[in-house]
Amino acid sequence: MTNRTYNSADMARMQREAIRQARQMQSKAQKDNKAKDSALPQKEKEKEQNSPSSSVKPNQTFLETLGIDGEQAIIFLIIMLLMHEGADNKLILALCYILM
């Protein structure tokens, strides 16, 4: 490997070239997406719009999407911690019973 130093003109030229290439890739990706969308039949587009993933509300937390409340999550984490530390199995089973 050679140690080459770049002056400001070289850096500016490389930066312009990188920007040009990034824009070129973006425009190609947009064209590919438009072609893909136009190739899909109308029924498939409707299925995608009505899929369960579209019913997820943007303000939901990860636990809410799984249907777990905060208390259950804390108990589950305590169980995992106790299992990792080798706690008594009766205690772990009691916490599992509380989760039900």
N, C-alpha and C positions, 0 to 999 in steps of 0.2 A: 504494500500500500504506500502510496505517496502522500506526503503531507502537502496539501495545496491550500493556500490562503486565497480567500475570495475578497475582492474589493466590493464597494457598495454598488457599482454598476452591475457586477456579476450577480450579486444577491437580488437586485431589483429585476434583472432579466429572468432569473430562475423563479422568482415569485410570480411574475407575470405569466410565465409558462405554466406554472402549477395552477394558477387561477383559470387559465384558458382550458387546461385539461379537465379541471373539475367541472367547469361549465359544460364542456363537451359531454362528459359522462352523465351529468344531470339531464341534459336535453335528450340524450339517447335513452336514458331510463324512463323519462316521461313519455317518449314516443312508444316504447315497448309496453308501458302500462296502458296507454290509450288503445293500442292494437289488441292487447289482451282483453280489455274491457269490452271492446266492440265485438270480439269473437265469442263472448259468453252468451248463451241463449237467455232470453228474458226470464225464464223460470228459475235458472240458477242464480240470477241476480236477485230475484225476490227471495229465494231461500237464504242467501247471504244476509239480506237485510232483516229477515225474520229469525235469524239464528239466535240461540240463547246468549251468545256473547254480546249481542246488541242490547239485551235487556239489563246489562250491568250498569248501574247508575255511576256516574263519574265521581260522586262524593262518597262512595262506599269504601270502607277500609278493607284490607285483605281478609281480616277475620269475619267481617260482615258478609263478604262474598262466600265464605265457607260455611256460614251459619253458626259461628262460634261467638259467644259473648266474651267479654273481658275476664269474668270470673273463671269461666271454663278454661280459658287460655292460661291463666295463672296457675290453676290447679294442675293442668297438664304439664306445664314447665316444672313445677315442684316435683311431680312424679318422675319426670325425666332426670332431674337433678338427684333425687333420692336414689333412683336406680343406678345412676352413674357412681354414686358414693357408696353403694352396697348397703342401703338401708334395709330394715326389716320388711319382709314380704307382706306381713299383716298390715303394716302402715300403708304400703303401696296399694294393696287391695282395698283398704278402707277409702283411700282417696279416689280410686277408680270407681268405687260404689257411689261416691258423692257426685262424680261426673255424670252418672246415669240420669 
